[in-house]
Amino acid sequence: MSTQPEQPSRATAPLLTATGLKKSYGRATQALRGASVDLHPGEILAVTGASGKSTLLHCLAGIVRPDEGSVSYGQERLDRMPEARLSELRRTDFGVVFQFGQLIPELTALDNVALPLLLAGTARTEAQSRADEWLERFGVRGQAGLRPGELSGGQSQRVALARALVTGPKAVFADEPTGALDSLAGEQVMTALVHAARESGTAVLLITHDAQIAAYADREVWLRDGAVHSGTAQFTAQEVAHHEG
């Protein structure tokens, strides 16, 4: 009998829904041109494509507001939310992991993971206990007392993932989490992330340019010319020829 957590069903309502997102940086760079995508509870969704992926993630995580379009989280509109409420969601419901982890260099691995709990008002003893449990899940409990500069790249990313999941978020946004790692470390990090997300029922939006990393997802969408597509089969021969030309 398999002990792997089951993949989620997409029969439930979306956790997050982005509709018609447009975002430009100055006059020359239009990152999103009407992008729409859903993220379902417990789903691991990979977003690939040439450009605009990080902007889409930032809009869905409430880090950046779109110029046009909407981002809904349950009955709330992230794109219209006050900053105080967005900050609260990023402490409780959302976790974010970047390519280089962005751990605080002065803190140990344990304290880095405990930090979101402390900011949410959790007592230090409980926060460190829960942080220790998540370091164990990601196989880096032995590095709990080390600072980021003493960790390998793969270890740092595992600590960053533990920090993102320690609050029990509904969704984790992972922006090229294996981009700075070699293939073996990348596979180890993704295996740990998928297993932890399955166990906790956390949805994951995964930004990647690597097809092998995207293969860990339940579903993959492509961002092309600022819009989201379900896959290469969605493109006509004329579109493919135009893109390649």
C-alpha positions as CSV (number, residue, x, y, z in Angstrom):
1,M,0.0,0.0,0.0
2,S,1.3,3.4,-0.9
3,T,2.1,5.9,1.9
4,Q,2.2,8.9,-0.4
5,P,-0.5,11.5,0.3
6,E,-3.2,11.5,-2.4
7,Q,-3.4,14.2,-5.0
8,P,-6.2,16.7,-4.4
9,S,-9.5,16.8,-6.3
10,R,-10.3,19.9,-8.4
11,A,-14.0,19.5,-7.8
12,T,-13.9,22.1,-5.0
13,A,-14.2,25.9,-5.6
14,P,-10.8,27.6,-6.4
15,L,-8.8,28.9,-3.5
16,L,-7.5,31.8,-5.6
17,T,-8.9,33.2,-8.8
18,A,-7.1,35.7,-11.0
19,T,-9.1,37.2,-13.9
20,G,-7.9,39.5,-16.7
21,L,-4.7,40.6,-15.0
22,K,-2.8,43.4,-16.7
23,K,0.5,44.8,-15.3
24,S,3.0,47.1,-16.9
25,Y,6.3,48.5,-15.7
26,G,6.8,51.8,-17.5
27,R,5.6,52.1,-21.1
28,A,7.9,49.5,-22.6
29,T,7.3,46.5,-20.5
30,Q,3.8,44.9,-20.3
31,A,4.3,41.8,-18.2
32,L,0.7,40.6,-18.0
33,R,-1.9,41.2,-20.8
34,G,-5.1,39.8,-19.5
35,A,-3.8,36.7,-17.6
36,S,-6.4,34.5,-15.9
37,V,-5.7,31.5,-13.7
38,D,-7.3,29.5,-10.8
39,L,-5.4,27.8,-7.9
40,H,-7.4,25.1,-6.1
41,P,-7.1,23.9,-2.5
42,G,-4.3,21.4,-2.1
43,E,-3.2,21.7,-5.8
44,I,0.3,22.0,-7.0
45,L,0.2,24.3,-10.0
46,A,3.3,24.9,-12.2
47,V,3.6,28.2,-14.2
48,T,6.1,28.2,-17.0
49,G,6.9,30.5,-19.9
50,A,9.4,33.0,-21.0
51,S,8.5,36.1,-19.0
52,G,5.9,37.5,-16.6
53,K,5.8,34.5,-14.3
54,S,7.1,36.3,-11.2
55,T,4.7,39.2,-11.8
56,L,1.8,36.8,-11.9
57,L,2.9,35.2,-8.7
58,H,3.4,38.6,-7.0
59,C,-0.2,39.6,-8.0
60,L,-1.7,36.3,-6.7
61,A,0.3,36.6,-3.4
62,G,-0.9,40.2,-2.9
63,I,2.7,41.5,-3.2
64,V,2.0,43.6,-6.3
65,R,-1.4,45.1,-7.3
66,P,-2.4,44.6,-11.0
67,D,-3.1,47.6,-13.1
68,E,-6.4,45.9,-14.3
69,G,-8.2,42.7,-13.5
70,S,-9.0,41.0,-10.2
71,V,-7.6,38.6,-7.7
72,S,-10.1,36.9,-5.4
73,Y,-9.3,34.9,-2.3
74,G,-12.5,33.3,-1.1
75,Q,-14.9,36.2,-0.9
76,E,-12.2,38.9,-0.6
77,R,-10.5,40.9,-3.4
78,L,-6.7,40.9,-2.9
79,D,-6.3,43.7,-5.5
80,R,-8.5,46.0,-3.4
81,M,-7.3,45.0,0.1
82,P,-5.7,47.4,2.5
83,E,-2.0,46.8,3.1
84,A,-2.6,45.9,6.7
85,R,-4.9,43.0,5.7
86,L,-2.5,41.9,3.0
87,S,0.3,41.8,5.5
88,E,-1.9,39.7,7.9
89,L,-2.6,37.2,5.1
90,R,1.1,36.8,4.3
91,R,1.7,36.1,8.0
92,T,-1.1,33.5,8.3
93,D,-2.6,32.2,5.0
94,F,0.2,32.7,2.5
95,G,3.8,31.6,2.4
96,V,6.4,32.8,-0.1
97,V,9.7,31.2,-1.2
98,F,12.1,32.9,-3.5
99,Q,14.9,31.6,-5.6
100,F,17.7,32.4,-3.1
101,G,15.6,31.7,0.0
102,Q,16.1,35.2,1.4
103,L,16.8,34.0,4.9
104,I,17.8,36.6,7.5
105,P,21.6,36.1,7.7
106,E,21.9,37.1,11.4
107,L,19.4,34.4,12.6
108,T,19.9,30.7,12.9
109,A,17.9,28.3,10.8
110,L,15.6,27.6,13.7
111,D,15.0,31.3,14.4
112,N,14.4,31.9,10.7
113,V,11.6,29.3,10.6
114,A,10.2,30.5,14.0
115,L,10.1,34.1,12.9
116,P,6.6,34.1,11.1
117,L,5.1,32.5,14.2
118,L,6.7,35.1,16.5
119,L,5.4,37.9,14.3
120,A,1.9,36.4,14.6
121,G,2.1,36.5,18.4
122,T,3.0,32.9,19.2
123,A,5.0,32.4,22.4
124,R,8.7,31.8,21.7
125,T,8.8,28.3,23.2
126,E,5.9,27.1,21.1
127,A,7.3,28.9,18.0
128,Q,10.7,27.2,18.3
129,S,9.1,23.8,18.9
130,R,7.0,24.1,15.8
131,A,9.9,25.4,13.8
132,D,12.0,22.4,15.0
133,E,9.3,20.0,13.8
134,W,9.3,21.6,10.3
135,L,13.1,21.5,10.1
136,E,12.8,17.8,10.9
137,R,10.2,17.3,8.1
138,F,12.6,18.9,5.6
139,G,15.6,16.9,6.8
140,V,17.6,19.9,8.2
141,R,17.0,19.6,11.9
142,G,20.7,18.9,12.3
143,Q,21.4,22.4,10.9
144,A,19.0,24.2,13.3
145,G,21.8,26.1,15.0
146,L,23.5,27.2,11.8
147,R,23.2,30.6,10.2
148,P,22.4,30.9,6.4
149,G,26.0,31.5,5.5
150,E,26.9,28.1,7.0
151,L,24.3,26.2,5.0
152,S,24.5,24.8,1.5
153,G,22.1,26.0,-1.2
154,G,19.9,23.0,-0.9
155,Q,19.8,23.3,2.9
156,S,18.9,27.0,2.7
157,Q,16.0,26.3,0.4
158,R,14.7,23.6,2.7
159,V,14.9,26.0,5.6
160,A,13.1,28.6,3.5
161,L,10.3,26.1,2.7
162,A,10.0,25.2,6.3
163,R,9.6,28.9,7.1
164,A,6.9,29.2,4.4
165,L,4.9,26.2,5.7
166,V,5.3,26.6,9.5
167,T,2.2,28.8,9.9
168,G,0.0,26.2,8.2
169,P,-0.8,28.4,5.2
170,K,-3.6,27.8,2.7
171,A,-1.2,28.6,-0.2
172,V,2.6,28.7,-0.8
173,F,4.0,30.8,-3.7
174,A,7.4,29.4,-4.8
175,D,9.3,31.5,-7.3
176,E,12.0,29.4,-8.9
177,P,12.8,27.7,-5.7
178,T,15.3,25.4,-7.3
179,G,16.8,27.9,-9.8
180,A,20.0,28.3,-7.9
181,L,20.5,24.6,-7.1
182,D,22.1,21.7,-9.0
183,S,19.8,19.0,-10.3
184,L,20.2,16.6,-7.4
185,A,19.6,19.3,-4.7
186,G,16.6,20.6,-6.8
187,E,15.0,17.2,-6.9
188,Q,15.5,16.8,-3.2
189,V,13.9,20.1,-2.4
190,M,11.0,19.5,-4.7
191,T,10.4,16.0,-3.3
192,A,10.3,17.5,0.2
193,L,8.0,20.4,-0.8
194,V,5.5,18.1,-2.6
195,H,5.4,15.7,0.3
196,A,5.0,18.4,2.9
197,A,2.3,20.2,0.9
198,R,0.4,17.0,0.4
199,E,0.5,16.2,4.1
200,S,-0.7,19.7,5.1
201,G,-3.2,20.2,2.3
202,T,-1.4,23.3,1.2
203,A,-1.8,24.6,-2.4
204,V,1.4,25.5,-4.1
205,L,1.9,27.9,-7.0
206,L,5.3,27.0,-8.5
207,I,7.1,29.3,-10.9
208,T,9.8,27.4,-12.9
209,H,11.5,27.4,-16.3
210,D,12.6,23.7,-15.8
211,A,10.4,21.0,-17.3
212,Q,11.7,18.4,-14.8
213,I,10.6,20.6,-11.9
214,A,7.2,21.4,-13.5
215,A,6.6,17.6,-13.7
216,Y,6.2,17.5,-10.0
217,A,3.0,19.6,-10.3
218,D,-0.6,18.3,-10.7
219,R,-1.2,20.8,-13.5
220,E,0.9,23.0,-15.7
221,V,0.0,26.3,-17.4
222,W,2.1,28.4,-19.8
223,L,2.4,32.1,-19.7
224,R,2.9,33.4,-23.2
225,D,2.6,37.0,-24.4
226,G,1.2,38.0,-21.0
227,A,-1.7,35.5,-21.1
228,V,-2.1,32.1,-19.4
229,H,-2.7,29.0,-21.5
230,S,-3.4,25.4,-20.4
231,G,-0.5,23.9,-22.4
232,T,1.2,23.7,-25.7
233,A,-1.8,21.8,-27.2
234,Q,-3.8,24.9,-26.8
235,F,-1.7,26.7,-29.5
236,T,-2.5,26.5,-33.2
237,A,0.2,25.8,-35.8
238,Q,0.1,29.4,-36.8
239,E,0.7,30.6,-33.3
240,V,3.6,28.2,-32.9
241,A,5.1,29.3,-36.2
242,H,4.7,33.0,-35.2
243,H,6.3,32.4,-31.8
244,E,9.3,30.5,-33.3
245,G,9.7,33.1,-36.0
